[in-house]
Amino acid sequence: MAEPDYIEDEDPELIRPQKLINPAKTSRNHQDLHRELMNQKRGLAPQNKLELQKAMEKRKGKVIKQKEEEAQKKKSESDLELLKWQQKPEQLELEKQKLQKEQENVPEFVKVKGNLRRTGQEVTQAQES
């Protein structure tokens, strides 16, 4: 390769060209990343995880969460019906428990009156038969 002719001239008024600085290589993040990659190639694993591994794990976690959320949103009609069927016995049991609690709180004379009505209805049905 030919040498440029401006090197021979030692004129102090001339501005000599300088190599351009690459801002990516001078950044601290780039230097740290490069150091980590070189250590990884050499087999010198640091105590903590590499930046790239951390970033990839974070990204994978986000993707998995998004897929789970989409799956929950896209439940089919049959899945919804199954959920309703599963919840129905639980709701009936809760209602029974509520009724029992209400009956426990009812005064004694109301219970006796209800029993009298039932026995009166049973007697009339027996007479009609």
NORNORBEL-V749614 format. One record per residue. D_CENTER is the distance of its C-alpha to the mean C-alpha in Angstrom with 1 decimal. Layout:
d_center:D_CENTER
d_center:D_CENTER
This chain:
d_center:60.2
d_center:62.6
d_center:62.5
d_center:62.2
d_center:65.5
d_center:64.2
d_center:63.9
d_center:67.7
d_center:68.3
d_center:67.9
d_center:68.1
d_center:66.5
d_center:65.8
d_center:63.5
d_center:59.8
d_center:58.4
d_center:55.1
d_center:52.2
d_center:49.2
d_center:46.2
d_center:43.3
d_center:39.9
d_center:37.4
d_center:34.6
d_center:36.5
d_center:37.5
d_center:34.0
d_center:32.7
d_center:29.3
d_center:31.2
d_center:33.5
d_center:30.8
d_center:29.0
d_center:32.4
d_center:33.3
d_center:30.2
d_center:30.9
d_center:34.5
d_center:33.8
d_center:31.5
d_center:34.3
d_center:36.8
d_center:34.8
d_center:34.5
d_center:30.9
d_center:29.9
d_center:28.5
d_center:25.1
d_center:22.9
d_center:24.0
d_center:22.5
d_center:21.9
d_center:20.1
d_center:17.8
d_center:17.1
d_center:16.6
d_center:14.2
d_center:12.1
d_center:12.4
d_center:11.7
d_center:8.3
d_center:7.5
d_center:9.3
d_center:7.8
d_center:4.2
d_center:6.9
d_center:9.0
d_center:7.3
d_center:7.0
d_center:10.5
d_center:11.7
d_center:11.1
d_center:12.9
d_center:15.6
d_center:17.0
d_center:20.7
d_center:23.4
d_center:24.5
d_center:21.1
d_center:21.4
d_center:25.0
d_center:24.2
d_center:21.8
d_center:24.7
d_center:27.1
d_center:25.1
d_center:24.8
d_center:28.5
d_center:30.1
d_center:27.8
d_center:28.9
d_center:32.5
d_center:32.5
d_center:31.1
d_center:33.9
d_center:36.5
d_center:35.5
d_center:35.9
d_center:39.3
d_center:40.4
d_center:39.5
d_center:41.4
d_center:44.4
d_center:44.5
d_center:44.9
d_center:47.6
d_center:51.2
d_center:53.6
d_center:56.0
d_center:53.3
d_center:52.5
d_center:56.2
d_center:56.7
d_center:53.9
d_center:55.5
d_center:58.9
d_center:57.6
d_center:56.2
d_center:59.4
d_center:61.4
d_center:59.5
d_center:59.9
d_center:63.6
d_center:64.1
d_center:62.3
d_center:64.4
d_center:67.6
d_center:66.7
d_center:66.1
